[in-house]
């Protein structure tokens, strides 16, 4: 299975779990060089931690800055931030 097929299979697996079905239209075949990235399930855990995104449903109470501080402490990170508001409403 080449990189494109692996990628489409991964996307199909995720969307099927969410109750969706993808119909793929292939415009042209192309090879993607593995020098330009790795599929998510083949990445090292350290890469997910260093370059990943945490989708967080913040509970009421702590501020966005407090939650970022907790994440930094839990994963021993020097840098972390939030993209947008984390307010519950």
PDB file of N, CA, C and O in Angstrom:
ATOM      1  N   UNK A   1       0.863  -1.179   0.000  1.00  0.00           N
ATOM      2  CA  UNK A   1       0.000   0.000   0.000  1.00  0.00           C
ATOM      3  C   UNK A   1       0.902   1.233   0.000  1.00  0.00           C
ATOM      4  O   UNK A   1       1.765   1.371   0.867  1.00  0.00           O
ATOM      5  N   UNK A   2       0.704   2.125  -0.968  1.00  0.00           N
ATOM      6  CA  UNK A   2       1.548   3.320  -1.029  1.00  0.00           C
ATOM      7  C   UNK A   2       1.042   4.395  -0.069  1.00  0.00           C
ATOM      8  O   UNK A   2       0.010   4.224   0.579  1.00  0.00           O
ATOM      9  N   UNK A   3       1.778   5.502   0.015  1.00  0.00           N
ATOM     10  CA  UNK A   3       1.485   6.559   0.983  1.00  0.00           C
ATOM     11  C   UNK A   3       0.104   7.168   0.778  1.00  0.00           C
ATOM     12  O   UNK A   3      -0.596   7.455   1.750  1.00  0.00           O
ATOM     13  N   UNK A   4      -0.298   7.367  -0.481  1.00  0.00           N
ATOM     14  CA  UNK A   4      -1.620   7.953  -0.759  1.00  0.00           C
ATOM     15  C   UNK A   4      -2.722   7.019  -0.277  1.00  0.00           C
ATOM     16  O   UNK A   4      -3.670   7.459   0.373  1.00  0.00           O
ATOM     17  N   UNK A   5      -2.602   5.737  -0.591  1.00  0.00           N
ATOM     18  CA  UNK A   5      -3.613   4.768  -0.159  1.00  0.00           C
ATOM     19  C   UNK A   5      -3.685   4.682   1.362  1.00  0.00           C
ATOM     20  O   UNK A   5      -4.772   4.576   1.930  1.00  0.00           O
ATOM     21  N   UNK A   6      -2.527   4.727   2.022  1.00  0.00           N
ATOM     22  CA  UNK A   6      -2.504   4.711   3.483  1.00  0.00           C
ATOM     23  C   UNK A   6      -3.218   5.945   4.048  1.00  0.00           C
ATOM     24  O   UNK A   6      -3.987   5.842   5.003  1.00  0.00           O
ATOM     25  N   UNK A   7      -2.954   7.110   3.447  1.00  0.00           N
ATOM     26  CA  UNK A   7      -3.587   8.340   3.914  1.00  0.00           C
ATOM     27  C   UNK A   7      -5.091   8.310   3.760  1.00  0.00           C
ATOM     28  O   UNK A   7      -5.823   8.684   4.676  1.00  0.00           O
ATOM     29  N   UNK A   8      -5.563   7.859   2.584  1.00  0.00           N
ATOM     30  CA  UNK A   8      -7.009   7.781   2.346  1.00  0.00           C
ATOM     31  C   UNK A   8      -7.655   6.744   3.262  1.00  0.00           C
ATOM     32  O   UNK A   8      -8.765   6.949   3.752  1.00  0.00           O
ATOM     33  N   UNK A   9      -6.964   5.642   3.490  1.00  0.00           N
ATOM     34  CA  UNK A   9      -7.484   4.620   4.393  1.00  0.00           C
ATOM     35  C   UNK A   9      -7.626   5.177   5.808  1.00  0.00           C
ATOM     36  O   UNK A   9      -8.614   4.905   6.490  1.00  0.00           O
ATOM     37  N   UNK A  10      -6.637   5.955   6.247  1.00  0.00           N
ATOM     38  CA  UNK A  10      -6.676   6.562   7.578  1.00  0.00           C
ATOM     39  C   UNK A  10      -7.860   7.527   7.697  1.00  0.00           C
ATOM     40  O   UNK A  10      -8.584   7.501   8.692  1.00  0.00           O
ATOM     41  N   UNK A  11      -8.055   8.376   6.684  1.00  0.00           N
ATOM     42  CA  UNK A  11      -9.166   9.335   6.696  1.00  0.00           C
ATOM     43  C   UNK A  11     -10.503   8.593   6.682  1.00  0.00           C
ATOM     44  O   UNK A  11     -11.422   8.968   7.409  1.00  0.00           O
ATOM     45  N   UNK A  12     -10.622   7.548   5.866  1.00  0.00           N
ATOM     46  CA  UNK A  12     -11.856   6.754   5.824  1.00  0.00           C
ATOM     47  C   UNK A  12     -12.153   6.135   7.185  1.00  0.00           C
ATOM     48  O   UNK A  12     -13.305   6.101   7.615  1.00  0.00           O
ATOM     49  N   UNK A  13     -11.124   5.649   7.857  1.00  0.00           N
ATOM     50  CA  UNK A  13     -11.304   5.034   9.178  1.00  0.00           C
ATOM     51  C   UNK A  13     -11.845   6.052  10.182  1.00  0.00           C
ATOM     52  O   UNK A  13     -12.773   5.752  10.933  1.00  0.00           O
ATOM     53  N   UNK A  14     -11.272   7.246  10.196  1.00  0.00           N
ATOM     54  CA  UNK A  14     -11.705   8.282  11.135  1.00  0.00           C
ATOM     55  C   UNK A  14     -13.129   8.731  10.845  1.00  0.00           C
ATOM     56  O   UNK A  14     -13.950   8.828  11.757  1.00  0.00           O
ATOM     57  N   UNK A  15     -13.428   9.007   9.571  1.00  0.00           N
ATOM     58  CA  UNK A  15     -14.766   9.499   9.235  1.00  0.00           C
ATOM     59  C   UNK A  15     -15.827   8.419   9.435  1.00  0.00           C
ATOM     60  O   UNK A  15     -16.963   8.737   9.788  1.00  0.00           O
ATOM     61  N   UNK A  16     -15.481   7.151   9.216  1.00  0.00           N
ATOM     62  CA  UNK A  16     -16.445   6.068   9.442  1.00  0.00           C
ATOM     63  C   UNK A  16     -16.823   5.990  10.920  1.00  0.00           C
ATOM     64  O   UNK A  16     -17.977   5.729  11.259  1.00  0.00           O
ATOM     65  N   UNK A  17     -15.839   6.219  11.797  1.00  0.00           N
ATOM     66  CA  UNK A  17     -16.142   6.211  13.238  1.00  0.00           C
ATOM     67  C   UNK A  17     -17.075   7.346  13.628  1.00  0.00           C
ATOM     68  O   UNK A  17     -17.812   7.248  14.609  1.00  0.00           O
ATOM     69  N   UNK A  18     -17.036   8.436  12.844  1.00  0.00           N
ATOM     70  CA  UNK A  18     -17.912   9.579  13.120  1.00  0.00           C
ATOM     71  C   UNK A  18     -19.256   9.444  12.406  1.00  0.00           C
ATOM     72  O   UNK A  18     -20.111  10.321  12.527  1.00  0.00           O
ATOM     73  N   UNK A  19     -19.451   8.345  11.658  1.00  0.00           N
ATOM     74  CA  UNK A  19     -20.724   8.112  10.992  1.00  0.00           C
ATOM     75  C   UNK A  19     -20.819   8.710   9.598  1.00  0.00           C
ATOM     76  O   UNK A  19     -21.922   8.852   9.070  1.00  0.00           O
ATOM     77  N   UNK A  20     -19.700   9.061   8.992  1.00  0.00           N
ATOM     78  CA  UNK A  20     -19.682   9.622   7.649  1.00  0.00           C
ATOM     79  C   UNK A  20     -19.080   8.620   6.678  1.00  0.00           C
ATOM     80  O   UNK A  20     -18.397   7.675   7.073  1.00  0.00           O
ATOM     81  N   UNK A  21     -19.351   8.849   5.399  1.00  0.00           N
ATOM     82  CA  UNK A  21     -18.753   8.007   4.357  1.00  0.00           C
ATOM     83  C   UNK A  21     -18.227   8.928   3.276  1.00  0.00           C
ATOM     84  O   UNK A  21     -18.942   9.821   2.821  1.00  0.00           O
ATOM     85  N   UNK A  22     -16.983   8.724   2.857  1.00  0.00           N
ATOM     86  CA  UNK A  22     -16.359   9.556   1.830  1.00  0.00           C
ATOM     87  C   UNK A  22     -16.462   8.893   0.464  1.00  0.00           C
ATOM     88  O   UNK A  22     -16.229   7.691   0.331  1.00  0.00           O
ATOM     89  N   UNK A  23     -16.811   9.673  -0.544  1.00  0.00           N
ATOM     90  CA  UNK A  23     -16.744   9.230  -1.928  1.00  0.00           C
ATOM     91  C   UNK A  23     -15.572   9.967  -2.544  1.00  0.00           C
ATOM     92  O   UNK A  23     -15.615  11.190  -2.680  1.00  0.00           O
ATOM     93  N   UNK A  24     -14.523   9.246  -2.920  1.00  0.00           N
ATOM     94  CA  UNK A  24     -13.312   9.873  -3.431  1.00  0.00           C
ATOM     95  C   UNK A  24     -13.347   9.964  -4.946  1.00  0.00           C
ATOM     96  O   UNK A  24     -13.675   8.992  -5.626  1.00  0.00           O
ATOM     97  N   UNK A  25     -13.005  11.140  -5.476  1.00  0.00           N
ATOM     98  CA  UNK A  25     -12.833  11.356  -6.905  1.00  0.00           C
ATOM     99  C   UNK A  25     -11.352  11.618  -7.127  1.00  0.00           C
ATOM    100  O   UNK A  25     -10.818  12.620  -6.652  1.00  0.00           O
ATOM    101  N   UNK A  26     -10.694  10.729  -7.841  1.00  0.00           N
ATOM    102  CA  UNK A  26      -9.268  10.873  -8.089  1.00  0.00           C
ATOM    103  C   UNK A  26      -9.072  11.617  -9.396  1.00  0.00           C
ATOM    104  O   UNK A  26      -9.435  11.119 -10.461  1.00  0.00           O
ATOM    105  N   UNK A  27      -8.495  12.815  -9.316  1.00  0.00           N
ATOM    106  CA  UNK A  27      -8.246  13.612 -10.508  1.00  0.00           C
ATOM    107  C   UNK A  27      -6.985  13.157 -11.226  1.00  0.00           C
ATOM    108  O   UNK A  27      -6.947  13.122 -12.456  1.00  0.00           O
ATOM    109  N   UNK A  28      -5.969  12.814 -10.476  1.00  0.00           N
ATOM    110  CA  UNK A  28      -4.732  12.300 -11.064  1.00  0.00           C
ATOM    111  C   UNK A  28      -3.963  11.543  -9.985  1.00  0.00           C
ATOM    112  O   UNK A  28      -4.061  11.858  -8.799  1.00  0.00           O
ATOM    113  N   UNK A  29      -3.224  10.574 -10.401  1.00  0.00           N
ATOM    114  CA  UNK A  29      -2.399   9.798  -9.490  1.00  0.00           C
ATOM    115  C   UNK A  29      -1.069  10.527  -9.300  1.00  0.00           C
ATOM    116  O   UNK A  29      -0.537  11.103 -10.249  1.00  0.00           O
ATOM    117  N   UNK A  30      -0.543  10.506  -8.106  1.00  0.00           N
ATOM    118  CA  UNK A  30       0.740  11.146  -7.832  1.00  0.00           C
ATOM    119  C   UNK A  30       1.394  10.420  -6.668  1.00  0.00           C
ATOM    120  O   UNK A  30       0.719   9.893  -5.784  1.00  0.00           O
ATOM    121  N   UNK A  31       2.688  10.403  -6.686  1.00  0.00           N
ATOM    122  CA  UNK A  31       3.450   9.832  -5.592  1.00  0.00           C
ATOM    123  C   UNK A  31       3.894  10.963  -4.663  1.00  0.00           C
ATOM    124  O   UNK A  31       4.348  12.011  -5.122  1.00  0.00           O
ATOM    125  N   UNK A  32       3.762  10.747  -3.382  1.00  0.00           N
ATOM    126  CA  UNK A  32       4.220  11.710  -2.392  1.00  0.00           C
ATOM    127  C   UNK A  32       5.485  11.159  -1.749  1.00  0.00           C
ATOM    128  O   UNK A  32       5.535  10.001  -1.333  1.00  0.00           O
ATOM    129  N   UNK A  33       6.480  11.987  -1.676  1.00  0.00           N
ATOM    130  CA  UNK A  33       7.745  11.555  -1.099  1.00  0.00           C
ATOM    131  C   UNK A  33       7.628  11.436   0.419  1.00  0.00           C
ATOM    132  O   UNK A  33       7.128  12.353   1.070  1.00  0.00           O
ATOM    133  N   UNK A  34       8.081  10.325   0.990  1.00  0.00           N
ATOM    134  CA  UNK A  34       8.068  10.205   2.451  1.00  0.00           C
ATOM    135  C   UNK A  34       9.034  11.174   3.136  1.00  0.00           C
ATOM    136  O   UNK A  34       9.037  11.287   4.362  1.00  0.00           O
ATOM    137  N   UNK A  35       9.859  11.876   2.338  1.00  0.00           N
ATOM    138  CA  UNK A  35      10.756  12.889   2.909  1.00  0.00           C
ATOM    139  C   UNK A  35       9.984  14.103   3.409  1.00  0.00           C
ATOM    140  O   UNK A  35      10.540  14.938   4.122  1.00  0.00           O
ATOM    141  N   UNK A  36       8.702  14.210   3.042  1.00  0.00           N
ATOM    142  CA  UNK A  36       7.915  15.397   3.366  1.00  0.00           C
ATOM    143  C   UNK A  36       6.885  15.167   4.461  1.00  0.00           C
ATOM    144  O   UNK A  36       5.922  15.926   4.571  1.00  0.00           O
ATOM    145  N   UNK A  37       7.071  14.152   5.256  1.00  0.00           N
ATOM    146  CA  UNK A  37       6.154  13.951   6.372  1.00  0.00           C
ATOM    147  C   UNK A  37       5.889  12.487   6.646  1.00  0.00           C
ATOM    148  O   UNK A  37       6.372  11.602   5.939  1.00  0.00           O
ATOM    149  N   UNK A  38       5.104  12.251   7.695  1.00  0.00           N
ATOM    150  CA  UNK A  38       4.773  10.900   8.123  1.00  0.00           C
ATOM    151  C   UNK A  38       3.291  10.868   8.433  1.00  0.00           C
ATOM    152  O   UNK A  38       2.739  11.847   8.934  1.00  0.00           O
ATOM    153  N   UNK A  39       2.643   9.758   8.143  1.00  0.00           N
ATOM    154  CA  UNK A  39       1.232   9.622   8.489  1.00  0.00           C
ATOM    155  C   UNK A  39       1.069   9.663  10.010  1.00  0.00           C
ATOM    156  O   UNK A  39       1.956   9.220  10.739  1.00  0.00           O
ATOM    157  N   UNK A  40      -0.063  10.193  10.494  1.00  0.00           N
ATOM    158  CA  UNK A  40      -0.228  10.372  11.946  1.00  0.00           C
ATOM    159  C   UNK A  40       0.005   9.113  12.774  1.00  0.00           C
ATOM    160  O   UNK A  40       0.646   9.185  13.822  1.00  0.00           O
ATOM    161  N   UNK A  41      -0.495   7.965  12.333  1.00  0.00           N
ATOM    162  CA  UNK A  41      -0.339   6.753  13.134  1.00  0.00           C
ATOM    163  C   UNK A  41       1.063   6.165  13.053  1.00  0.00           C
ATOM    164  O   UNK A  41       1.364   5.200  13.755  1.00  0.00           O
ATOM    165  N   UNK A  42       1.933   6.733  12.203  1.00  0.00           N
ATOM    166  CA  UNK A  42       3.318   6.279  12.124  1.00  0.00           C
ATOM    167  C   UNK A  42       4.280   7.245  12.823  1.00  0.00           C
ATOM    168  O   UNK A  42       5.483   6.985  12.859  1.00  0.00           O
ATOM    169  N   UNK A  43       3.779   8.353  13.377  1.00  0.00           N
ATOM    170  CA  UNK A  43       4.623   9.328  14.058  1.00  0.00           C
ATOM    171  C   UNK A  43       5.020   8.828  15.441  1.00  0.00           C
ATOM    172  O   UNK A  43       4.302   8.053  16.073  1.00  0.00           O
ATOM    173  N   UNK A  44       6.162   9.286  15.887  1.00  0.00           N
ATOM    174  CA  UNK A  44       6.601   8.977  17.243  1.00  0.00           C
ATOM    175  C   UNK A  44       5.769   9.805  18.227  1.00  0.00           C
ATOM    176  O   UNK A  44       5.301  10.892  17.886  1.00  0.00           O
ATOM    177  N   UNK A  45       5.589   9.299  19.423  1.00  0.00           N
ATOM    178  CA  UNK A  45       4.841  10.012  20.461  1.00  0.00           C
ATOM    179  C   UNK A  45       5.481  11.367  20.730  1.00  0.00           C
ATOM    180  O   UNK A  45       4.775  12.355  20.925  1.00  0.00           O
ATOM    181  N   UNK A  46       6.810  11.425  20.742  1.00  0.00           N
ATOM    182  CA  UNK A  46       7.491  12.696  21.006  1.00  0.00           C
ATOM    183  C   UNK A  46       7.147  13.743  19.937  1.00  0.00           C
ATOM    184  O   UNK A  46       7.062  14.930  20.251  1.00  0.00           O
ATOM    185  N   UNK A  47       6.947  13.321  18.682  1.00  0.00           N
ATOM    186  CA  UNK A  47       6.551  14.265  17.629  1.00  0.00           C
ATOM    187  C   UNK A  47       5.135  14.788  17.866  1.00  0.00           C
ATOM    188  O   UNK A  47       4.863  15.968  17.646  1.00  0.00           O
ATOM    189  N   UNK A  48       4.236  13.911  18.313  1.00  0.00           N
ATOM    190  CA  UNK A  48       2.873  14.367  18.630  1.00  0.00           C
ATOM    191  C   UNK A  48       2.900  15.399  19.754  1.00  0.00           C
ATOM    192  O   UNK A  48       2.179  16.396  19.701  1.00  0.00           O
ATOM    193  N   UNK A  49       3.721  15.166  20.760  1.00  0.00           N
ATOM    194  CA  UNK A  49       3.815  16.095  21.884  1.00  0.00           C
ATOM    195  C   UNK A  49       4.446  17.415  21.451  1.00  0.00           C
ATOM    196  O   UNK A  49       3.949  18.484  21.807  1.00  0.00           O
ATOM    197  N   UNK A  50       5.533  17.352  20.686  1.00  0.00           N
ATOM    198  CA  UNK A  50       6.254  18.564  20.299  1.00  0.00           C
ATOM    199  C   UNK A  50       5.552  19.379  19.218  1.00  0.00           C
ATOM    200  O   UNK A  50       5.678  20.604  19.195  1.00  0.00           O
ATOM    201  N   UNK A  51       4.816  18.727  18.325  1.00  0.00           N
ATOM    202  CA  UNK A  51       4.248  19.447  17.182  1.00  0.00           C
ATOM    203  C   UNK A  51       2.735  19.282  17.066  1.00  0.00           C
ATOM    204  O   UNK A  51       2.147  19.673  16.058  1.00  0.00           O
ATOM    205  N   UNK A  52       2.107  18.712  18.078  1.00  0.00           N
ATOM    206  CA  UNK A  52       0.695  18.382  17.980  1.00  0.00           C
ATOM    207  C   UNK A  52      -0.233  19.465  18.493  1.00  0.00           C
ATOM    208  O   UNK A  52       0.190  20.512  18.984  1.00  0.00           O
ATOM    209  N   UNK A  53      -1.510  19.169  18.359  1.00  0.00           N
ATOM    210  CA  UNK A  53      -2.585  20.055  18.812  1.00  0.00           C
ATOM    211  C   UNK A  53      -3.450  19.259  19.781  1.00  0.00           C
ATOM    212  O   UNK A  53      -3.764  18.095  19.535  1.00  0.00           O
ATOM    213  N   UNK A  54      -3.829  19.892  20.871  1.00  0.00           N
ATOM    214  CA  UNK A  54      -4.725  19.259  21.834  1.00  0.00           C
ATOM    215  C   UNK A  54      -6.097  19.909  21.676  1.00  0.00           C
ATOM    216  O   UNK A  54      -6.247  21.115  21.870  1.00  0.00           O
ATOM    217  N   UNK A  55      -7.088  19.107  21.326  1.00  0.00           N
ATOM    218  CA  UNK A  55      -8.456  19.600  21.234  1.00  0.00           C
ATOM    219  C   UNK A  55      -9.077  19.440  22.620  1.00  0.00           C
ATOM    220  O   UNK A  55      -9.391  18.327  23.042  1.00  0.00           O
ATOM    221  N   UNK A  56      -9.250  20.549  23.318  1.00  0.00           N
ATOM    222  CA  UNK A  56      -9.617  20.515  24.728  1.00  0.00           C
ATOM    223  C   UNK A  56     -10.976  21.160  24.952  1.00  0.00           C
ATOM    224  O   UNK A  56     -11.223  22.275  24.493  1.00  0.00           O
ATOM    225  N   UNK A  57     -11.846  20.465  25.651  1.00  0.00           N
ATOM    226  CA  UNK A  57     -13.135  21.028  26.065  1.00  0.00           C
ATOM    227  C   UNK A  57     -12.940  21.546  27.488  1.00  0.00           C
ATOM    228  O   UNK A  57     -13.065  20.795  28.456  1.00  0.00           O
ATOM    229  N   UNK A  58     -12.631  22.845  27.603  1.00  0.00           N
ATOM    230  CA  UNK A  58     -12.299  23.438  28.905  1.00  0.00           C
ATOM    231  C   UNK A  58     -13.535  23.493  29.800  1.00  0.00           C
ATOM    232  O   UNK A  58     -14.586  23.973  29.374  1.00  0.00           O
ATOM    233  N   UNK A  59     -13.417  23.012  31.024  1.00  0.00           N
ATOM    234  CA  UNK A  59     -14.552  23.106  31.950  1.00  0.00           C
ATOM    235  C   UNK A  59     -14.698  24.537  32.478  1.00  0.00           C
ATOM    236  O   UNK A  59     -13.748  25.318  32.420  1.00  0.00           O
ATOM    237  N   UNK A  60     -15.867  24.878  32.985  1.00  0.00           N
ATOM    238  CA  UNK A  60     -16.019  26.200  33.604  1.00  0.00           C
ATOM    239  C   UNK A  60     -15.100  26.309  34.826  1.00  0.00           C
ATOM    240  O   UNK A  60     -14.849  25.322  35.517  1.00  0.00           O
ATOM    241  N   UNK A  61     -14.617  27.496  35.071  1.00  0.00           N
ATOM    242  CA  UNK A  61     -13.778  27.715  36.256  1.00  0.00           C
ATOM    243  C   UNK A  61     -12.400  28.222  35.911  1.00  0.00           C
ATOM    244  O   UNK A  61     -12.152  29.424  36.011  1.00  0.00           O
ATOM    245  N   UNK A  62     -11.480  27.339  35.502  1.00  0.00           N
ATOM    246  CA  UNK A  62     -10.120  27.817  35.223  1.00  0.00           C
ATOM    247  C   UNK A  62     -10.092  28.693  33.976  1.00  0.00           C
ATOM    248  O   UNK A  62     -10.887  28.511  33.054  1.00  0.00           O
ATOM    249  N   UNK A  63      -9.163  29.645  33.965  1.00  0.00           N
ATOM    250  CA  UNK A  63      -9.017  30.503  32.791  1.00  0.00           C
ATOM    251  C   UNK A  63      -8.240  29.760  31.710  1.00  0.00           C
ATOM    252  O   UNK A  63      -7.623  28.727  31.971  1.00  0.00           O
ATOM    253  N   UNK A  64      -8.278  30.300  30.493  1.00  0.00           N
ATOM    254  CA  UNK A  64      -7.535  29.714  29.381  1.00  0.00           C
ATOM    255  C   UNK A  64      -6.049  29.663  29.697  1.00  0.00           C
ATOM    256  O   UNK A  64      -5.376  28.683  29.378  1.00  0.00           O
ATOM    257  N   UNK A  65      -5.537  30.715  30.322  1.00  0.00           N
ATOM    258  CA  UNK A  65      -4.116  30.765  30.662  1.00  0.00           C
ATOM    259  C   UNK A  65      -3.752  29.715  31.708  1.00  0.00           C
ATOM    260  O   UNK A  65      -2.660  29.149  31.660  1.00  0.00           O
ATOM    261  N   UNK A  66      -4.652  29.451  32.648  1.00  0.00           N
ATOM    262  CA  UNK A  66      -4.393  28.404  33.643  1.00  0.00           C
ATOM    263  C   UNK A  66      -4.319  27.032  32.983  1.00  0.00           C
ATOM    264  O   UNK A  66      -3.453  26.225  33.318  1.00  0.00           O
ATOM    265  N   UNK A  67      -5.228  26.769  32.046  1.00  0.00           N
ATOM    266  CA  UNK A  67      -5.241  25.475  31.363  1.00  0.00           C
ATOM    267  C   UNK A  67      -3.958  25.297  30.557  1.00  0.00           C
ATOM    268  O   UNK A  67      -3.381  24.209  30.556  1.00  0.00           O
ATOM    269  N   UNK A  68      -3.504  26.339  29.873  1.00  0.00           N
ATOM    270  CA  UNK A  68      -2.251  26.274  29.118  1.00  0.00           C
ATOM    271  C   UNK A  68      -1.090  25.978  30.067  1.00  0.00           C
ATOM    272  O   UNK A  68      -0.212  25.180  29.740  1.00  0.00           O
ATOM    273  N   UNK A  69      -1.081  26.605  31.221  1.00  0.00           N
ATOM    274  CA  UNK A  69      -0.019  26.359  32.207  1.00  0.00           C
ATOM    275  C   UNK A  69      -0.041  24.898  32.664  1.00  0.00           C
ATOM    276  O   UNK A  69       1.017  24.295  32.843  1.00  0.00           O
ATOM    277  N   UNK A  70      -1.223  24.328  32.854  1.00  0.00           N
ATOM    278  CA  UNK A  70      -1.321  22.927  33.265  1.00  0.00           C
ATOM    279  C   UNK A  70      -0.779  22.002  32.175  1.00  0.00           C
ATOM    280  O   UNK A  70      -0.046  21.055  32.464  1.00  0.00           O
ATOM    281  N   UNK A  71      -1.143  22.282  30.917  1.00  0.00           N
ATOM    282  CA  UNK A  71      -0.668  21.465  29.796  1.00  0.00           C
ATOM    283  C   UNK A  71       0.859  21.528  29.705  1.00  0.00           C
ATOM    284  O   UNK A  71       1.521  20.508  29.511  1.00  0.00           O
ATOM    285  N   UNK A  72       1.409  22.741  29.849  1.00  0.00           N
ATOM    286  CA  UNK A  72       2.863  22.891  29.809  1.00  0.00           C
ATOM    287  C   UNK A  72       3.525  22.058  30.908  1.00  0.00           C
ATOM    288  O   UNK A  72       4.552  21.420  30.677  1.00  0.00           O
ATOM    289  N   UNK A  73       2.944  22.068  32.080  1.00  0.00           N
ATOM    290  CA  UNK A  73       3.520  21.333  33.197  1.00  0.00           C
ATOM    291  C   UNK A  73       3.379  19.818  32.988  1.00  0.00           C
ATOM    292  O   UNK A  73       4.321  19.069  33.245  1.00  0.00           O
ATOM    293  N   UNK A  74       2.211  19.368  32.525  1.00  0.00           N
ATOM    294  CA  UNK A  74       1.976  17.931  32.325  1.00  0.00           C
ATOM    295  C   UNK A  74       2.914  17.330  31.290  1.00  0.00           C
ATOM    296  O   UNK A  74       3.376  16.200  31.450  1.00  0.00           O
ATOM    297  N   UNK A  75       3.202  18.087  30.217  1.00  0.00           N
ATOM    298  CA  UNK A  75       4.038  17.570  29.136  1.00  0.00           C
ATOM    299  C   UNK A  75       5.466  18.113  29.172  1.00  0.00           C
ATOM    300  O   UNK A  75       6.249  17.879  28.251  1.00  0.00           O
ATOM    301  N   UNK A  76       5.801  18.840  30.243  1.00  0.00           N
ATOM    302  CA  UNK A  76       7.145  19.395  30.408  1.00  0.00           C
ATOM    303  C   UNK A  76       7.559  20.214  29.175  1.00  0.00           C
ATOM    304  O   UNK A  76       8.618  19.978  28.594  1.00  0.00           O
ATOM    305  N   UNK A  77       6.722  21.165  28.790  1.00  0.00           N
ATOM    306  CA  UNK A  77       6.952  21.986  27.602  1.00  0.00           C
ATOM    307  C   UNK A  77       7.432  23.374  27.986  1.00  0.00           C
ATOM    308  O   UNK A  77       7.034  23.915  29.017  1.00  0.00           O
ATOM    309  N   UNK A  78       8.283  23.945  27.155  1.00  0.00           N
ATOM    310  CA  UNK A  78       8.707  25.329  27.346  1.00  0.00           C
ATOM    311  C   UNK A  78       7.695  26.293  26.751  1.00  0.00           C
ATOM    312  O   UNK A  78       7.474  27.382  27.281  1.00  0.00           O
ATOM    313  N   UNK A  79       7.078  25.884  25.638  1.00  0.00           N
ATOM    314  CA  UNK A  79       6.147  26.764  24.939  1.00  0.00           C
ATOM    315  C   UNK A  79       4.838  26.053  24.681  1.00  0.00           C
ATOM    316  O   UNK A  79       4.826  24.880  24.306  1.00  0.00           O
ATOM    317  N   UNK A  80       3.736  26.753  24.878  1.00  0.00           N
ATOM    318  CA  UNK A  80       2.394  26.265  24.554  1.00  0.00           C
ATOM    319  C   UNK A  80       1.489  27.491  24.520  1.00  0.00           C
ATOM    320  O   UNK A  80       1.812  28.529  25.098  1.00  0.00           O
ATOM    321  N   UNK A  81       0.394  27.366  23.864  1.00  0.00           N
ATOM    322  CA  UNK A  81      -0.554  28.478  23.796  1.00  0.00           C
ATOM    323  C   UNK A  81      -1.900  27.971  23.354  1.00  0.00           C
ATOM    324  O   UNK A  81      -2.084  26.779  23.113  1.00  0.00           O
ATOM    325  N   UNK A  82      -2.846  28.893  23.251  1.00  0.00           N
ATOM    326  CA  UNK A  82      -4.172  28.490  22.773  1.00  0.00           C
ATOM    327  C   UNK A  82      -4.540  29.348  21.567  1.00  0.00           C
ATOM    328  O   UNK A  82      -4.182  30.522  21.474  1.00  0.00           O
ATOM    329  N   UNK A  83      -5.251  28.731  20.670  1.00  0.00           N
ATOM    330  CA  UNK A  83      -5.670  29.430  19.446  1.00  0.00           C
ATOM    331  C   UNK A  83      -7.138  29.772  19.547  1.00  0.00           C
ATOM    332  O   UNK A  83      -7.990  29.003  19.101  1.00  0.00           O
ATOM    333  N   UNK A  84      -7.436  30.894  20.118  1.00  0.00           N
ATOM    334  CA  UNK A  84      -8.831  31.294  20.273  1.00  0.00           C
ATOM    335  C   UNK A  84      -9.279  31.147  21.701  1.00  0.00           C
ATOM    336  O   UNK A  84      -8.516  30.753  22.582  1.00  0.00           O
ATOM    337  N   UNK A  85     -10.521  31.470  21.908  1.00  0.00           N
ATOM    338  CA  UNK A  85     -11.063  31.437  23.253  1.00  0.00           C
ATOM    339  C   UNK A  85     -11.358  30.008  23.694  1.00  0.00           C
ATOM    340  O   UNK A  85     -11.735  29.165  22.880  1.00  0.00           O
ATOM    341  N   UNK A  86     -11.188  29.748  24.951  1.00  0.00           N
ATOM    342  CA  UNK A  86     -11.522  28.450  25.517  1.00  0.00           C
ATOM    343  C   UNK A  86     -12.694  28.591  26.489  1.00  0.00           C
ATOM    344  O   UNK A  86     -12.906  27.729  27.341  1.00  0.00           O
ATOM    345  N   UNK A  87     -13.442  29.668  26.358  1.00  0.00           N
ATOM    346  CA  UNK A  87     -14.543  29.907  27.289  1.00  0.00           C
ATOM    347  C   UNK A  87     -15.670  28.902  27.041  1.00  0.00           C
ATOM    348  O   UNK A  87     -15.957  28.569  25.891  1.00  0.00           O
ATOM    349  N   UNK A  88     -16.311  28.414  28.113  1.00  0.00           N
ATOM    350  CA  UNK A  88     -17.279  27.323  27.980  1.00  0.00           C
ATOM    351  C   UNK A  88     -18.533  27.677  27.192  1.00  0.00           C
ATOM    352  O   UNK A  88     -19.156  26.780  26.624  1.00  0.00           O
ATOM    353  N   UNK A  89     -18.923  28.927  27.134  1.00  0.00           N
ATOM    354  CA  UNK A  89     -20.141  29.272  26.392  1.00  0.00           C
ATOM    355  C   UNK A  89     -19.770  29.773  25.022  1.00  0.00           C
ATOM    356  O   UNK A  89     -20.649  30.119  24.232  1.00  0.00           O
TER     357      UNK A  89
END
